[in-house]
């Protein structure tokens, strides 16, 4: 009889513990209800405060990024039912210490391209000449017959097949003997960002100027005028160690992991509250809601470092995975700028922009589009580029992916990569709608993702080739 009572007591206690520990199954309606504008906004206010207290930015290699890491870590670490960790990696830090451009004595705004060589401390003064136009400016042979030796070459930004939109214009002029290169924007947006991807001994000092200034100089040259320019630039380029932050659910199938990511760093020019404080906040709010529910598939959240320096954090993570770890990832969802502009969804099936994404990417696009359209919202198909962290999962691991993005053009976000990307920049309604769309997507993939998304396995040939490729943000 005593044994029976003991067994009954143990059974009752076990049932009680199980009932206390059990969580409801995740679903779209309940997870969307967990997302609040107040929660999203509180994160943005915190990130804006971090930038204000640390020189106006949250950029990799600087105190504002370290403080941003501390903030996110405080929100995701030591949470029951989850595992959180930091991943250290080394990235090439770049800072423009000084820069100045004068054209015939008139000061002109110039942005120092990341990884450009410095001039001497005193700068250089030289004649300005216009380089070859259009695709010809991507080829050093097009400079044959042009006297650019020791001069400053002016050339328009162009999408070159080799070297990209900026380095692809710089290298031909440098090889022809230019002392420096000024690249003017091919669109009206302010020249507030741009990278040469990595240092190169063939580079010469380079700057990025606005379209109207470039066209004005070009018109004077076309009219036969002679122009002298003074250009000075000092850059610091060195390796610095930084971190990614990752946290995952303990429950869920470990062989079908849904990864969600946003970059945590800003550019040096501003606080980055839309880019990408908005994605950071979305993930924090979604994490807070998700951990209340049981998921069939494991869910992993990631905040990437040094994205603005060329997707370095996500690339370091993807390239560090062993084959069996990579195989466990089912799909990747990216959130980079989700609070100001249109409702953009990655063109996963290629029906609009002709992109070729891994199988399953079109399914993710369709789920997003159906969700937005069910609310009467107009969806803008977003072109797939190398411009955000989904490119690492796509090109290193070959994984299906999807993303939300509200646009980088002046019409969508006139404060893109600028000092005015503060707490006054995001739109509360836009970030809330996007966060609930993300909740809807996660509820589906964490439950039925293994049915909807074909599993892509580790490809050693693809991985070894793409790890050596430096992915630079598409400018």
N, C-alpha and C positions, 0 to 999 in steps of 0.2 A: 504493500500500500504506500509506504514511504517513497519507494522508487517511482511509483506512478505519479504521486504528487510532484516530485522533483521534475520528472519528465514533462509534466503538464506546465509547470512553472517556467521551465526553460523554453518550451515551445511558445508559451504566451509572450515571454520576453523577446524571443526572436521575432515573433510577429509584430510586436510593438516597434522594435528597432527597425525592422524592414519597412513598416509603414511610415516611420519618421524619416527614413533615409530615401524613400522612393520619391521620384520626381515625376510630374506629368510629362507626357510625350509632347514634343515640340510640334507646333502647327502654326500656319501663317497668321491667323487672326490673333492668337494670343501673343505671339512674338512681336507682331507689329504694334500691339497695344503697349508693349514694354518700352517702345521708343517714345521719348518725350522731347519736345522742343527745349524745355527747361534743362534737361540733362545734356543735350547736345550743346546748348549755348554756354552752359557752365564750363565745359571743357574748352571752348573757344576763348572765353574770358580768361581762363587760367593760362592758356598758351600765349595770349596777347600780353598778359602781365609778365610772363617769362621773358618775352622779347623786349618789352619796355625796360626790364631790369638788367638786360644783358646786351646793351649796345644796339638795340633795335632789330635784332634778328635771332633766329634759332638755327643758324647754319652749322653744318658739319665742321668739326675742328675748333669750334668756338664755344664760349661758356653757355650761350643760349641753347645749344643742342644738348649739352650735358644736363642742363636743368630740365629740358623736355623729356629726356630719358628718365630722369628721376621722377617726374610727374606721372608718366605712363606706368612706370614700374610700381609706383605707390598704389595705382589703381588695379593692377592685375596680379601682383605677387601675393603669395600666402592666402589664396582663395581655396577653400575646401572644394574638392572635386576637380581641381585643375593642376596643371604642371606648368610653371613659368621658368624661363631661362633667358639669359643674355648671350649673344654670340659676338665675340670680339672679332674685328677684322681691321686690316690696314688699308687706308685709302690715301690717294694723293691729294693733299690739301693745297689750295691755291688762294691767294689773297692779293688784290691789287692795292698796293700801298700808296701809289700816287699815279695820276694820269692827267695829261693835258694835251689839247689839240688846238692850234691856232692856224687859221687859213688866211694868208695875207694880213696877219695881225688880229683877225677876228676870232674870238673864242668860239669853238664848236663843241657841242656835247659829244662825248665818245665813251663807249663802254669797252673796258679791257677784256678781251676774249680770254677765257680760262685757258691756261697753259701757254699763253703767248710769252715769248722771250721778253726780257726787259730791254729798254734802250740804255744808253749810258745815263748817269745821274743828271747830266746836263741836257740830255735829249738830242734830237737831230733835226736839222733844217735842210729841206731838199725840195726840188721841183716836184709838183704833182702831175702825173700823167694817167690817162685812162687806159685800163687794160682791155683785152678782147671782150666783146659782149656775148651774152647768151652762152650756149654750151661750149663755144670756142674758148671761153675763159677757164674751162676745166682742163685744158690741154696745154702743156708747156710749149709744144710745137707752134701754137698759135701766137706765141710771143716772138717768133722769128721775124726779124726786120723791125721790131719795136725797140727803141733805145730806152730801157728802164733801169739800166745799171746805176746804182747809187741814188735812185729816185723813189718817191712814194707813189705806189700804184693804187689807183682808185678802181674798184671793181664791184659789181652788183652781186649780192647774195644769190646763189643759184644751187639747185639740187644736182650736184655732180655725182656720177656713178662711183667715182673713186674719191674718198676723202670727205664726202658729205657736202653740206651747204656752206661751210666756212673753211675748214682745212682744205677742201677741194678747190677753193678759189685762191687760198693763200699759197699753196705749194707751187703751182705753175709760175706765179709771179716771183716767188723767192728763187726758184731755180733759174729764172731769167736774169737774176742779179738785182732785184729790187731791194732797197734798204729797209723798207717798211711797206705794209699794205693796209689800206683802209677799205673795209667792206661796208657798202651801204645797203640798208634793208630793202627787200623787194616788195614790202607791203607797208601800209601806213603805220602799223603798230610801232611803238617806241622800241628802240634797240636796248632792251634792259636785261638781256641774258644771251649767252652764247658760249659754246665751248669748242675747243680744238681737239677734244677727246683725250689727248695725252701729249706730253712733251715730245718734241721731235727735233733733232739737231738741224734739220733742214729749214725749220721755221725761222722767220724774221719777225720783229715786233709788229703786232697787228692790233687794230681797233675796229669796233663795230659802230657805225653812225646811223642816224635816222635817214629815212628815204628822202625827205624833202631837202635835207642838207646835201646828200649825195647827188641828187638830181641838179641842184643849183650849181654845184661845183662842175658837174659834167657839162652842163649847158655852157658855162664859161669856157671850158676847154674845147668844146665842139665849135665855139665861135672863134677859136684861134687864140684865146687868151693864155698868158703864162701865169701860173700860180705857184707861190712858194708856201710851204706849210712847215710848222714846227710841231714835233710830236715827241712827247716824253712819257715813259711808262716804267714803273717799277713793280715787279710782282715777286711774291714769296711763293715758292713751290717746294713742298716737302711732304714726306709720309707722316701720317698721324693715325693713331689707333682710335677706333670708335666702336659703337655697338648697334646691333639689331636687338629688338625685344620680341620674344615669342611666348605664347601661352596656348595651351591646348586643353581640351576636355579629357578627363580620365576615362569617361565612358565613350561608347561608339566604336565601331569597327576600325581597328588600327590599320587594316589593309585597304581602307577606302577613306582617305583623309581629304576633307575639304579645307583648303587654305585660303584665307582672306588677308589681304595686305594693303597697307597705305604707307607712304613715306612720311617720316617724322621730321625731316629737316626742311628748313626754308632756304631760300637763296640769301646771300649776304646783304642784298639790297633792301630787305624788309622783313616783317614778322611772319609772313606766309600763313595768314589765318585762313584764307581760302585754299592756298597752295602751300602745304596740304594739311593745314590744321583741320580743315573740314573732313578729310578722309580719316585723319587720326581720331577726331571726335566721334565720327560715325562708328568706327570699330570699337571704341571704348563703350559707347552706349549699347551697341549690339552684343558685345561680350557680356556686359552687365545683365542683359536680358536672357541671353542664351544659357548661361550657367544655371538658370532656374529650371531648365527642362532637360529631359532625356533625349539624346539624339542617337539614331541608328548608326550613323557614321561619325567618326571622330572629326572634331572641328579644331582647326589651328588658326590663331590670329597672329599677325606679324606686323610690326612697325619697323620699316626699313630705314637705315642710315645712309647718308651720302648719295641719295638718289639724284640730287641736283648736280652732282659731280660725275654722273654717268651711270646711274643704276648700280652703283658699286655694292651696296649692302645686299640687295636681292640677288645680284650675280654671285657674290661671295657665298650666300646661303645655298643657292642652287648647285654651284660647282663643288660645294663641300659634301653633298649627300652621296652616300654609298648607293650602289645600284639597287639594293633591296629597299632602302629608305625612299629613293625616288619612285620606285614602283608602287609604293603605298599611297602616293598622292593621286587623287582622282581628278581634281580640277582646281583652278586658281581663280579667285575673284579679286579685282583691283579697284581701288577707290582713290582717285587722284583728282582733286578739285571737284567738289560736289555741292557747292553752296552758292554759285553765282553764274547765271547764264541759262542756257537751254537744258533740256533733259536729253543728254547724249548717252547712247548705248553702243558699245563696241560692235562693229559690223562683222560679227563672228562667222556668218555664212558667206560673206563676200558679195552679197547681192547688190550692194550699192557702190562700193569702192573697189571691188575685185580682189580683196585681200584673200590670202590663203592661210587659214588658221587650222589647227588640229581638229579632227572630228570631235564633235561634241560642243564646240564653241558656238555653233549655230543654234543648238538647243538652248544654251544659256541666253543667247540674244533673244530668242523667241519668248522665253519665260519673262524676261524683263519687258520686252515690247508689249506683250499681252497685258502685263500688270499695269503699265503706264496708260495704255489705251483704254483699259477698263475704267480708268478714272477720268477719261476725257482729255488726257494730256497728249500733246504732240511730241513725238520722239524724233530726235536727230540722229541718224546713223553716224557713228564716229569712226573715222578712218583708223586702221591699225598701223602703227608706226613702231619705231624703236624708242619712243619717247617716254615710256613709263615702265614700272616694274613687271608688268605682265610679259614684257619682252624676254625677261630672264627665264621665266617658266616656259615660255613658248620656244625660245631658241636654244636654251641649254637643256631643258628636260623634255621638250616636245609635248607639253601638257595642254589640254583644252583650257581655255580661259574666257573670261568675260570681264567687262569693266563698265563703270559709270563715269561720265566726265561732263562737266557743264561748259566746256569750251575755254580757249585761251585767247581768242581774238578780242580786239578792243571793244567790239559790240557786246561781247559776253562779260568780260572782266577788264575794264580799263586800268585796274590796279595790278594786273598780272605781273609778277616779279618786280614789284615796286614797293616803295616805302608806305604807300597808302593801303597795302593789303593788311589792314588792321581789323579790329573787331567791328568797325563800321562798314566793312566791305561785304561780308556774307549776307545772304537773305535767309531768314529763319524758316520760311515756308519751303524754300528749295531744298535745304539740307534735310529737313524733316521728311519731305516726300522721298528723297533719295535714300535716306536711312531706312524708311519703312519698305522701300523696294528691295533693299539689301536684306532686310529681315524676311521678306517673302521668299526671296531667292534661297537664302540659307535654310529656311524651313523645308523647302522642297528638296534641295540637294543633300541635306543632312539626313533626310528620310529615304528618298528614292533616287539619290544620285547614282548609285551603282547600277540602277536599271536604265536611267535616262542617258548616262554619259558612258561611251565606250572607254574601256581602260587602255591607256597607252603605257607601254612598258619602257623601261630605261633603254636608251640606244647609245652605246658607248662611243660609236663613231661620231654621231651627232654631237654628243656632249664634249668629247675631246676637242672637236673642231671649234665649237662655239665658245668654249671657255676661254680660248685664246683671242677671241674677238672682243674688242672693247666697245660695248654698247654705249653710244652717246645719245643724249636727249635730242630728239628731232627738232631742229630749230625752224 
